[in-house]
């Protein structure tokens, strides 16, 4: 599989890889895999939410407000 970057993007990737002490190919591979895993986790969470909604399982407004406050306070 080939991935193409502009010269500017390649230079930036080289800078980041140098700071991290890894080669550019490894940096890009790690980043791509992490992005795909994060996307998969997001999609699974959405599917779970839809399944719960289809079953009539919802979080009430007060609980949702508490959850959001906890998330934002961290």
Helices and strands as residue ranges (DSSP letters): H 7-20, H 24-54, H 61-73
